[in-house]
């Protein structure tokens, strides 16, 4: 009758838990990439937006 239960910390994660964690990590990585691209794009446009002198 006395069953030994493993605590939640020692129990392996379920498939859904692992997939959810991977999905959140992927989303965070993609957001960081998008922010980096936007920052780079804005910086590049600022340099090119100045009118060129005509000679």
Biopython code that builds the backbone (N, CA, C, O; Angstrom):
import numpy as np
from Bio.PDB.StructureBuilder import StructureBuilder

atoms = [
    (1, "UNK", "N", (0.793, -1.191, 0.000)),
    (1, "UNK", "CA", (0.000, 0.000, 0.000)),
    (1, "UNK", "C", (0.841, 1.265, 0.000)),
    (1, "UNK", "O", (0.429, 2.298, -0.528)),
    (2, "UNK", "N", (2.015, 1.176, 0.592)),
    (2, "UNK", "CA", (2.889, 2.344, 0.578)),
    (2, "UNK", "C", (3.626, 2.397, -0.752)),
    (2, "UNK", "O", (4.542, 1.617, -1.013)),
    (3, "UNK", "N", (3.209, 3.320, -1.567)),
    (3, "UNK", "CA", (3.870, 3.481, -2.853)),
    (3, "UNK", "C", (4.917, 4.570, -2.732)),
    (3, "UNK", "O", (4.677, 5.625, -2.144)),
    (4, "UNK", "N", (6.058, 4.303, -3.286)),
    (4, "UNK", "CA", (7.083, 5.339, -3.293)),
    (4, "UNK", "C", (6.899, 6.160, -4.559)),
    (4, "UNK", "O", (7.003, 5.646, -5.673)),
    (5, "UNK", "N", (6.630, 7.421, -4.373)),
    (5, "UNK", "CA", (6.434, 8.311, -5.516)),
    (5, "UNK", "C", (7.680, 9.148, -5.726)),
    (5, "UNK", "O", (8.319, 9.604, -4.778)),
    (6, "UNK", "N", (7.996, 9.329, -6.953)),
    (6, "UNK", "CA", (9.102, 10.213, -7.284)),
    (6, "UNK", "C", (8.596, 11.644, -7.196)),
    (6, "UNK", "O", (7.448, 11.934, -7.535)),
    (7, "UNK", "N", (9.444, 12.508, -6.751)),
    (7, "UNK", "CA", (9.047, 13.910, -6.696)),
    (7, "UNK", "C", (8.961, 14.461, -8.120)),
    (7, "UNK", "O", (9.476, 13.859, -9.062)),
    (8, "UNK", "N", (8.309, 15.602, -8.262)),
    (8, "UNK", "CA", (8.147, 16.204, -9.587)),
    (8, "UNK", "C", (9.491, 16.552, -10.221)),
    (8, "UNK", "O", (9.619, 16.557, -11.445)),
    (9, "UNK", "N", (10.481, 16.841, -9.399)),
    (9, "UNK", "CA", (11.779, 17.235, -9.939)),
    (9, "UNK", "C", (12.529, 16.053, -10.523)),
    (9, "UNK", "O", (13.327, 16.234, -11.442)),
    (10, "UNK", "N", (12.302, 14.867, -10.029)),
    (10, "UNK", "CA", (13.022, 13.706, -10.542)),
    (10, "UNK", "C", (12.253, 13.019, -11.665)),
    (10, "UNK", "O", (12.821, 12.215, -12.403)),
    (11, "UNK", "N", (10.978, 13.326, -11.798)),
    (11, "UNK", "CA", (10.180, 12.726, -12.864)),
    (11, "UNK", "C", (10.561, 13.352, -14.205)),
    (11, "UNK", "O", (10.672, 14.575, -14.301)),
    (12, "UNK", "N", (10.762, 12.543, -15.229)),
    (12, "UNK", "CA", (11.106, 13.124, -16.529)),
    (12, "UNK", "C", (9.946, 13.967, -17.073)),
    (12, "UNK", "O", (8.774, 13.705, -16.805)),
    (13, "UNK", "N", (10.324, 14.982, -17.841)),
    (13, "UNK", "CA", (9.309, 15.867, -18.414)),
    (13, "UNK", "C", (8.473, 15.124, -19.450)),
    (13, "UNK", "O", (8.959, 14.223, -20.133)),
    (14, "UNK", "N", (7.238, 15.510, -19.549)),
    (14, "UNK", "CA", (6.392, 14.895, -20.565)),
    (14, "UNK", "C", (6.753, 15.476, -21.930)),
    (14, "UNK", "O", (7.435, 16.497, -22.022)),
    (15, "UNK", "N", (6.306, 14.838, -22.946)),
    (15, "UNK", "CA", (6.584, 15.283, -24.316)),
    (15, "UNK", "C", (6.035, 16.687, -24.536)),
    (15, "UNK", "O", (6.692, 17.527, -25.151)),
    (16, "UNK", "N", (4.826, 16.940, -24.033)),
    (16, "UNK", "CA", (4.209, 18.260, -24.199)),
    (16, "UNK", "C", (5.012, 19.333, -23.494)),
    (16, "UNK", "O", (5.162, 20.438, -24.017)),
    (17, "UNK", "N", (5.535, 19.025, -22.305)),
    (17, "UNK", "CA", (6.357, 19.988, -21.585)),
    (17, "UNK", "C", (7.623, 20.322, -22.369)),
    (17, "UNK", "O", (8.002, 21.486, -22.496)),
    (18, "UNK", "N", (8.273, 19.272, -22.894)),
    (18, "UNK", "CA", (9.503, 19.496, -23.666)),
    (18, "UNK", "C", (9.221, 20.304, -24.927)),
    (18, "UNK", "O", (9.972, 21.219, -25.263)),
    (19, "UNK", "N", (8.140, 19.964, -25.622)),
    (19, "UNK", "CA", (7.807, 20.690, -26.845)),
    (19, "UNK", "C", (7.447, 22.142, -26.553)),
    (19, "UNK", "O", (7.825, 23.039, -27.307)),
    (20, "UNK", "N", (6.726, 22.377, -25.477)),
    (20, "UNK", "CA", (6.369, 23.736, -25.095)),
    (20, "UNK", "C", (7.593, 24.570, -24.776)),
    (20, "UNK", "O", (7.690, 25.733, -25.169)),
    (21, "UNK", "N", (8.525, 23.965, -24.059)),
    (21, "UNK", "CA", (9.758, 24.667, -23.711)),
    (21, "UNK", "C", (10.570, 24.983, -24.971)),
    (21, "UNK", "O", (11.114, 26.080, -25.106)),
    (22, "UNK", "N", (10.648, 24.027, -25.882)),
    (22, "UNK", "CA", (11.382, 24.238, -27.130)),
    (22, "UNK", "C", (10.715, 25.318, -27.979)),
    (22, "UNK", "O", (11.396, 26.124, -28.614)),
    (23, "UNK", "N", (9.397, 25.329, -27.989)),
    (23, "UNK", "CA", (8.665, 26.330, -28.755)),
    (23, "UNK", "C", (8.918, 27.730, -28.210)),
    (23, "UNK", "O", (9.136, 28.666, -28.979)),
    (24, "UNK", "N", (8.889, 27.876, -26.888)),
    (24, "UNK", "CA", (9.166, 29.188, -26.281)),
    (24, "UNK", "C", (10.593, 29.641, -26.561)),
    (24, "UNK", "O", (10.825, 30.820, -26.829)),
    (25, "UNK", "N", (11.547, 28.725, -26.502)),
    (25, "UNK", "CA", (12.942, 29.062, -26.782)),
    (25, "UNK", "C", (13.112, 29.481, -28.237)),
    (25, "UNK", "O", (13.841, 30.427, -28.535)),
    (26, "UNK", "N", (12.438, 28.776, -29.140)),
    (26, "UNK", "CA", (12.502, 29.097, -30.561)),
    (26, "UNK", "C", (11.896, 30.475, -30.823)),
    (26, "UNK", "O", (12.447, 31.261, -31.594)),
    (27, "UNK", "N", (10.778, 30.764, -30.193)),
    (27, "UNK", "CA", (10.130, 32.060, -30.368)),
    (27, "UNK", "C", (11.031, 33.186, -29.859)),
    (27, "UNK", "O", (11.154, 34.221, -30.514)),
    (28, "UNK", "N", (11.651, 32.996, -28.722)),
    (28, "UNK", "CA", (12.551, 34.008, -28.168)),
    (28, "UNK", "C", (13.738, 34.235, -29.100)),
    (28, "UNK", "O", (14.157, 35.374, -29.307)),
    (29, "UNK", "N", (14.280, 33.154, -29.660)),
    (29, "UNK", "CA", (15.413, 33.276, -30.584)),
    (29, "UNK", "C", (15.016, 34.023, -31.846)),
    (29, "UNK", "O", (15.767, 34.873, -32.324)),
    (30, "UNK", "N", (13.839, 33.714, -32.391)),
    (30, "UNK", "CA", (13.375, 34.385, -33.610)),
    (30, "UNK", "C", (13.096, 35.863, -33.368)),
    (30, "UNK", "O", (13.364, 36.696, -34.234)),
    (31, "UNK", "N", (12.552, 36.197, -32.178)),
    (31, "UNK", "CA", (12.313, 37.601, -31.845)),
    (31, "UNK", "C", (13.633, 38.357, -31.753)),
    (31, "UNK", "O", (13.740, 39.488, -32.228)),
    (32, "UNK", "N", (14.628, 37.738, -31.148)),
    (32, "UNK", "CA", (15.943, 38.374, -31.022)),
    (32, "UNK", "C", (16.560, 38.592, -32.403)),
    (32, "UNK", "O", (17.165, 39.634, -32.655)),
    (33, "UNK", "N", (16.410, 37.620, -33.290)),
    (33, "UNK", "CA", (16.929, 37.771, -34.648)),
    (33, "UNK", "C", (16.215, 38.892, -35.378)),
    (33, "UNK", "O", (16.853, 39.677, -36.079)),
    (34, "UNK", "N", (14.905, 38.980, -35.226)),
    (34, "UNK", "CA", (14.130, 40.030, -35.894)),
    (34, "UNK", "C", (14.536, 41.407, -35.368)),
    (34, "UNK", "O", (14.661, 42.358, -36.140)),
    (35, "UNK", "N", (14.743, 41.511, -34.049)),
    (35, "UNK", "CA", (15.182, 42.797, -33.479)),
    (35, "UNK", "C", (16.550, 43.183, -34.024)),
    (35, "UNK", "O", (16.778, 44.347, -34.356)),
    (36, "UNK", "N", (17.461, 42.223, -34.118)),
    (36, "UNK", "CA", (18.800, 42.500, -34.617)),
    (36, "UNK", "C", (18.740, 42.944, -36.078)),
    (36, "UNK", "O", (19.444, 43.871, -36.475)),
    (37, "UNK", "N", (17.904, 42.287, -36.874)),
    (37, "UNK", "CA", (17.762, 42.687, -38.277)),
    (37, "UNK", "C", (17.181, 44.085, -38.400)),
    (37, "UNK", "O", (17.627, 44.876, -39.231)),
    (38, "UNK", "N", (16.187, 44.393, -37.576)),
    (38, "UNK", "CA", (15.551, 45.714, -37.627)),
    (38, "UNK", "C", (16.553, 46.784, -37.218)),
    (38, "UNK", "O", (16.608, 47.843, -37.843)),
    (39, "UNK", "N", (17.338, 46.531, -36.190)),
    (39, "UNK", "CA", (18.351, 47.495, -35.760)),
    (39, "UNK", "C", (19.392, 47.702, -36.851)),
    (39, "UNK", "O", (19.802, 48.831, -37.118)),
    (40, "UNK", "N", (19.811, 46.627, -37.472)),
    (40, "UNK", "CA", (20.806, 46.721, -38.537)),
    (40, "UNK", "C", (20.241, 47.470, -39.743)),
    (40, "UNK", "O", (20.923, 48.294, -40.353)),
    (41, "UNK", "N", (18.999, 47.174, -40.073)),
    (41, "UNK", "CA", (18.354, 47.808, -41.220)),
    (41, "UNK", "C", (18.188, 49.311, -40.982)),
    (41, "UNK", "O", (18.444, 50.108, -41.885)),
    (42, "UNK", "N", (17.765, 49.703, -39.789)),
    (42, "UNK", "CA", (17.595, 51.119, -39.468)),
    (42, "UNK", "C", (18.934, 51.843, -39.518)),
    (42, "UNK", "O", (19.010, 52.966, -40.016)),
    (43, "UNK", "N", (19.971, 51.226, -39.019)),
    (43, "UNK", "CA", (21.303, 51.829, -39.046)),
    (43, "UNK", "C", (21.806, 52.007, -40.466)),
    (43, "UNK", "O", (22.412, 53.030, -40.782)),
    (44, "UNK", "N", (21.569, 51.040, -41.316)),
    (44, "UNK", "CA", (21.995, 51.111, -42.714)),
    (44, "UNK", "C", (21.233, 52.170, -43.479)),
    (44, "UNK", "O", (21.816, 52.845, -44.328)),
    (45, "UNK", "N", (19.946, 52.340, -43.207)),
    (45, "UNK", "CA", (19.153, 53.350, -43.905)),
    (45, "UNK", "C", (19.548, 54.748, -43.481)),
    (45, "UNK", "O", (19.503, 55.670, -44.295)),
    (46, "UNK", "N", (19.933, 54.931, -42.232)),
    (46, "UNK", "CA", (20.309, 56.249, -41.743)),
    (46, "UNK", "C", (21.566, 56.732, -42.470)),
    (46, "UNK", "O", (21.692, 57.919, -42.773)),
    (47, "UNK", "N", (22.485, 55.823, -42.745)),
    (47, "UNK", "CA", (23.708, 56.196, -43.446)),
    (47, "UNK", "C", (23.423, 56.513, -44.912)),
    (47, "UNK", "O", (24.045, 57.411, -45.480)),
    (48, "UNK", "N", (22.503, 55.798, -45.522)),
    (48, "UNK", "CA", (22.206, 55.975, -46.934)),
    (48, "UNK", "C", (21.157, 57.039, -47.193)),
    (48, "UNK", "O", (20.949, 57.413, -48.347)),
    (49, "UNK", "N", (20.493, 57.538, -46.170)),
    (49, "UNK", "CA", (19.412, 58.481, -46.391)),
    (49, "UNK", "C", (19.918, 59.905, -46.618)),
    (49, "UNK", "O", (19.163, 60.758, -47.085)),
    (50, "UNK", "N", (21.168, 60.169, -46.298)),
    (50, "UNK", "CA", (21.716, 61.514, -46.540)),
    (50, "UNK", "C", (21.865, 61.737, -48.033)),
    (50, "UNK", "O", (22.328, 60.849, -48.749)),
    (51, "UNK", "N", (21.478, 62.915, -48.514)),
    (51, "UNK", "CA", (21.608, 63.163, -49.957)),
    (51, "UNK", "C", (23.074, 63.218, -50.362)),
    (51, "UNK", "O", (23.926, 63.740, -49.644)),
    (52, "UNK", "N", (23.330, 62.666, -51.523)),
    (52, "UNK", "CA", (24.688, 62.672, -52.033)),
    (52, "UNK", "C", (24.973, 64.003, -52.698)),
    (52, "UNK", "O", (24.090, 64.602, -53.311)),
    (53, "UNK", "N", (26.200, 64.461, -52.576)),
    (53, "UNK", "CA", (26.541, 65.731, -53.220)),
    (53, "UNK", "C", (26.732, 65.504, -54.716)),
    (53, "UNK", "O", (27.324, 64.514, -55.145)),
    (54, "UNK", "N", (26.216, 66.445, -55.491)),
    (54, "UNK", "CA", (26.335, 66.319, -56.948)),
    (54, "UNK", "C", (27.561, 67.104, -57.381)),
    (54, "UNK", "O", (27.714, 68.272, -57.022)),
    (55, "UNK", "N", (28.423, 66.476, -58.141)),
    (55, "UNK", "CA", (29.627, 67.162, -58.610)),
    (55, "UNK", "C", (29.627, 67.311, -60.083)),
    (55, "UNK", "O", (30.569, 67.868, -60.647)),
]
sb = StructureBuilder()
sb.init_structure("model")
sb.init_model(0)
sb.init_chain("A")
sb.init_seg("    ")
for serial, (resi, resn, name, xyz) in enumerate(atoms, 1):
    if name == "N":
        sb.init_residue(resn, " ", resi, " ")
    sb.init_atom(name, np.array(xyz, "f"), 0.0, 1.0, " ", f" {name:<3s}", serial, name[0])
structure = sb.get_structure()
